[in-house]
Amino acid sequence: MSSQQKKNYVLPIVIMFALFFMIAFVTGYQNPLGDTIKKMTGNNVIMSQLGTFANFIAYAVMGLPAGILLKNKGYRVTALWAVTVGFTGVFITYLSGYVTDNDTTAVVIYLIGAFVAGFSMCMLNTVVNPMLNSLGKNQNQGNQLVQFGGTCNSLGATLAPMIVGGLIGAISSANPVFYMAMAIFVAAFLVLFFTKLPEPKELGPRNTADIKIAGALKFRNFTFGIIAIFFYVGIEVGMANLTTQYLSESNIVASQNTEAAMAIAGSVCAVYWLLMLVGRLIGGAIGSVVSSRAMLTVTSLGAIVLIILGILTTEGVAPFFGFDAPHFRFFSCIIPVNAIFFILVGICTSVMWGAIFNLSVEGLGKYTDLASGLFMVMVCGGGILPLLQSVIAKDSILASFWLPVGLSAYLLLYALFLSRPNRKGSDLNLYEDGKEVKV
């Protein structure tokens, strides 16, 4: 590759970073929009989670088809379809804000938009990591680009509740956010369309006829691992979404300024995602000396302790300093002190995905690619479990946080025992250079 060709890949790399940002941003704005949907449906907290549910359940539908599309058509075509679908999903959500004569119709259109956007997020997640690897000059730079992409992802998750939370009054009030999202998708499409991207090198013919899901499920660490990833995404999303709902309904927050309650809740939630960004940076720095098992053990135990403290600490307030992004101003307020414990869980959830994935694919050999596709399907836990938590929250939002306590307990059990690969029996085989090696 010539130096000129390398230079030509700077813009596609920037677009991949922007798409990494958009994956989290488009997913994240469902949270503050949920409060508007709740008000449009008679303050039903369950309805507040339907946007997130629609967004994540799309992963269950699109996970394997996205992998097939990537395998058959490559990165560029898959990415072009992904940004096209993403633009469509955001545009449908935008249109829902103009249905003012019937709240039910507006909510249905909004949910369709969230579902379509979820297709795009799944497709983008399938393609951006390997594409950034291929855009790197070498393997080390490819990995470095992915890490920078992950930082952009965390930044999008941080800004979404802060910006959209300050705008929400009606769905249409978030139009500036929709315009920005659609513009980024259009720019990404144009760059990808007119740029020749490197596709992964063909490593030669592979016999994939015997690579079946049943074979992958013979690996104990993988079988329990896909359950762990389903639970993990539910914890990550549920903690952010239900903390936002808890704060938006808090008398302590509302007594200061009812109109600003959602902005305060959004800013507090943004700190949760910011702590995930910090945690990922720390995890990356210590990843070479601390094992995935140790990381998951410590963080799952930490999450259990913090959530229980948040549930049981019902008295007291804490000062909070936030930023009202739409109006570009800082503000100070007080929030329930237990909300501090809830948002600190972001430090714990930050490294769980990588730790679970590494433990789950240990020893899978030729099944690793299939395992990655199944992992993407299991991301639907981010929609199903927060919805279940919202059902519990109808009676008591604080009581609903016992669900992530139980889910975290499973992750601790997985880290300590269930993630250890089979060491006996003919069902565990390692594959090196296409040859089967008995353990």
N, C-alpha and C positions, 0 to 999 in steps of 0.2 A: 504494500500500500504506500503510495507516494505521500510526501508531506502535504501536497495540495489536497489530496483526497482526505487525509486526516483532518485538515482544516475544515473541509466541507461538512464534517460530522459534528461540528460544534453546535450548529443550530438544531439538528435533530436531538442531540443530548439535552439541550435546554428544553425542547418540547417534551421530552420524556420526563424531565423534572417537573414540568408544568402539569403533565398528566398524573404523575405521582401525587402532586398537590391536589388535583381535582378529584382523585379517587376518594381522598379523605374529606375534602370540602363538600362534595355533592352528597356523600354519605352523612357527613356531620350536620348539614343544615336541616336534615329531617328532624333532628332533636328539637330545636327551637320552633320550627314550623308545627311540631306536634302540639305545642301549647295553644296555637291558634286553632288547630283542628279540634282540640278538646273543648274550647269555648264555643265552636260552631256546632258541637254535638251535645250541648247541655252539660258541659264540664265532666264528661266521661273520661276518666284517666286511661281506660283501655284504648279508646279511640286515639289518644295521643301517641300511642306506640304503633299504630297501623302503618304509618309511613315507613318507619324503620323496618317493620315486619315485611312490607312489600319489597323494600330495597334489598333486604338480605335473603328473602325466600327465593329471589331470582337466581341466587348462586346455586341453589339446589337444582334448578331447572337448567341453568346454562353452564355449570362447571365442566361437565364432560364434553358437551358440544364445542365449547370454546377450545378445549384441548385438542379435539379432532380437527377443528378449523386451523389451529396453529400448526399442527402436524402436516396437514395437506396443503395449506396455502402459504405458510410462512408468516414471519413477523409483520411485514409491511401490510399485507392484505388484512390480516387479523386486526391490526391497529387501526386501519382505515375504517373497517366495519365498526370497531369499538367506539371511535370518536363520533361516527355518524349516528349510532344508536344513542350515545350519550347526549348529543345535541337534541335528538328527538325527545328523549326523556325529560330534559330540562325544559324544552319548549312546551311540552304537554303540561308540566307543572305550572309554567308561566300562564298558560291559557286558563287554568283552573281559577286564577285570581280574578278573572273577568266574568265569572258566573256569579252574579250578585243577587239573582232573584230566587235561587234555590240552593240552600247550603248543602243538601244531600248530593245534588249533582256536582257541586264544586268539590266536595270531598272525594267522590268517586273518580272524577277526572284527576285530582291530585294524586290519588293512590295509583292510578294507571301510570302517571308520570314517574312516580317513585319506583314502580315495578320495572318499567322500561329502562330507567336510569340504572337500576340494579343489574340488568343484563350487561350494560356497558361497563360498570365497575368490575364485574366478574371477568369480562373479556380483557379489560386493561390490566387487571391483576395477573392474568395468565400470560400477558405478553411483555409488560414493561421490564420485569426483572431480567429475563433472558435477553431482551433487546439491548438493555444497557450493558449487559455483559459483552454482547457482540460489538457494541460501539466502542468499547475500550480498546486501547492499543495492544494490550496483553491481558492475561487473566487477572493479574493483580489490579490493574486499573479498572477492569470490568467490575470486580468486587467493590472497589472503592466508589465507582459510580452508583452502584446499587445502594451503598450506605448513604451517600449524599441524597439519593432518591428517597430513602426512608426518612431522612430528616425533613425533606419537603412534604412528605406525607403527614408527618406529625405536625408540621406547621399549619397545613390545611385543616387538620382536626382541631387545632387550637383556635384558629381564627373564625371558623364557621359559627360556633355558638356565640362568640363575642360580637361578630358583625350582624348576623341575622337576628340574634336575640334582641339587639338594640333597635332593629327595624320593625319587628313584628307587631302588627295591630290587625292586619289582614294579610292574606297571602300576597296580594298585589303590592303591599308595601315592601316586599323583598325583591321587587323587580330589578333594582340595580345589581343585585347578586346574580339573578338569572341572566341578565345581559352580559355580565362578566364571564359567567360559565360558558354561555353559548359562544362568545367571542373567542375564548381559549380553544374550544373544540373546533371552531372554524379554522383558526390559525394552525392548529395541529394537523387538521386534514390537509390543508394546502401544502404545508411543509413536507408531510409524509408522502403526498401524492407526487410532488415534483423532485423528491430526493431519492436517490438509489441507496438503499440501506443494505448493509451486509447481513446475509442470512447465516445461520449456524452451519459449520462445515459438516458435510456428510462423512460419517465415520465408517461407511461401508454398509452392506446389507445386514439386517438384523432379523433373526428368526423370532418374531413376536407372537407366533401362533399359540405358544404355551403360556403366555403371560395373561393370566386371568385374575379377576378380583379374588376368587376363592384361594388362589395361591398366596396372595399378599396377606389375606386374613389368617393364614396359618402362623404368622409371626405375632406372638403375644404382645410385644411392645407396640406393634402397629395397630392391632385390633383395639387395644385399650387407648392407644394414642389418638385415634380419630374421635373417640368419645371425649377425650381430654380437650381436643381442639374445638369441638362443638360447645363444650362447657365454657372454655376460655373466652371465646368470642361473645358468648352470652353474658359473662361477667363484665368484660370490658365495656360493652355497649350499655348493658343494664345499669351499671354503676353511674355512668355519665347521665343517661336519660332520666332515671328515677331520682337522682340527686337534683337535677334541674327541676323536675316536677315538685319535689319536696320543698325546694326553696321558693318556687313561684307561688306555692300555697301557704308559705310560712307567714304567720302573723307578724313575726319579728321583721321580716323583709317588707311586707305590705304596709306596715304601720309607718314606714319611713316615706314611701312614695309608691302608691299603688301602680301608677303608670310605669314606673321604673323597675317594678318587681322582676319582670322577665329579663330586663337588661342586666340586673344584678345577678340573677340566676345564670344567665349566659356567660357572664364574666367569670363567675366562680367555676362553672363547668369548663371554661377555657383553660383554667389553671390545671384541671385534671389532665387535659391533653398535653399541656405544656410540661407537666411532670413526666408524662410518658416520653416526650422528646428527650428530656434530661436523662431519664432512665435508660433509654436506648443508647445514648452517647456513653453513659457509664458502662453499660453492658458490653458495648463494642470495645471499650478500652480494656476491660478486664477479662474479656472472653477467651483470651489465649491462656489464661492461668486459672480460671474458675470453670469447672465443668458445668454442662447443661443441667445435670442432675442436681448439683448443689444450688445453682441459680433458681431452679424451679422449686426446690424444697424450701429455701429461704423466703422466696417471694409469695408462695402459696400460703405459708404459715403467717407471713406478715399481713397478707390480705385478710385472713381469718380474724386476726387480732384487731386490725383497724376497723373492719366492718362491725364486729361485735361491740367495740368501744363506741362507734357511731350510733348503734341501735340503743345501747343502754344509757348513753349520756344525753339525757333529755333536757337538762337544765344548763343555763349559761349562754352567753353570747361571746363572739369574738370579733375584733375589728377586721375589716377587709378593705383593701384598696384596689379598685378595678379601673378598667379603661372602657369608656363608652365609644366604641369604634366609629359608629355612624356620625357622631357629633364631635369626634376627635377631642375628647376631654377625659381627664382623670376624675375619679370620684372616690369618696370614702363612705363607708356604711358599716353596719353591724350585721352579722349573720349568726344563725344558730351554731354553737361551737361544735356540735356533732358533724356538721357539714365538712369541717376541716378534716376529720378522720376519713370521711368518704372520699374526698378528693385526693388524699394522700395515697389511696389505693392505686392511683395512676402510676406511681413509682413501681409498684409490684407488677401490674399488668404489662408494663413496658417490655419486659424481656421474655414473657411467658411464651409467646408465639414461637420464637426461634428455639427456645429450649425444648418445647414439646415436639416441634418438627424434628430437631436433631435426634432426640431420644427415639422417636417413632420410626425413623427410617434407618436406624442402625442395623446393619446386616441384611438389608432388603435386596441389595444387588440389582438384578434386572427388573425388580418390581418398583424401583424408586420412582420412575416416571409416572407409573400408574398411581402410586401412593400420593404424589403431588396433586394429581387430578382429583382424587377422592378428598384430599384436604380442602380443596377449593369448594367442593360440594358441601362439606361440613361447616363452612362459614355461615351457612343459613342459621346456625345457632344464634347469631347476632340479631336475628329477627324473631325467632320463636321464643327464646328464653326471656327477653325483655317484655314480650307480650304476656307471657305467663306471669312475670313479676308484676305487671300492671294489673292483672286480674286479682292478685293478692292485695295490691295496693288500693283497691276499691274500698276495702274496709280499713286499712291502715298502711300508709306508705312506709313507715318505719318497719312494720312487720314484714314487708315484702323483701327487705334486705337480708332476711334469713335465707332466702333462696341462693344468692351469691355466696353466703357462708357455706352452705352445703356443697355447692359446685366447687368452691375453693378446697374444701376438704377432700373431694375426689382428686383434685390435682396434686394435693400433698400425698395422697395414697399412691397415685401414679408415679410420682417422683421417687418415692421410697421403695416401692415394690413392683408395681405393674409395668414399669418401663424397662425392666431388666429382660433382655432377650432370652428366648428359649436356649438352653444349653444342652438339652438332651432330646433325643428322638430324631426321626428321619424327616420331620416336617420343617426343620430349619436348615437351609442351605445358603451358603454365600456364593456369589458369582464374581469371578475375576476374569476379565478379558473374554467373557462369554462362556467360560467353562465353570461347571458346577463343582463346588468344593464342599465336601461334607464337614460339618463341625464335629 
